[in-house]
Amino acid sequence: MKKLLAIAVIFLFFTTFAFSAEFWASKNSDKYHYPSCKWAQKIKPSNLIKFSSPEEAVKAGYIPCKVCKPPATSKTQQNKVKGNE
């Protein structure tokens, strides 16, 4: 029973994280990252910019990091585009 509860908690944690994604960028760069990326971790707090979606980062002129590979569009945005085809 404890194992099942632990699996449920882990699943809930990762599901929540996936739906509340955040992306980081530096004022001194043109790339955006997942917060866990080694390059995002090196951004000074005074230069940190946070985006709530990949579209927001792209609209601001940023491109996805080639190391952590964040998406260029969110799942909901991809579904909207597919629906318009």
Order of alpha helices (4+ residues) and beta strands (2+ residues): alpha-beta-beta-beta-alpha-beta-alpha
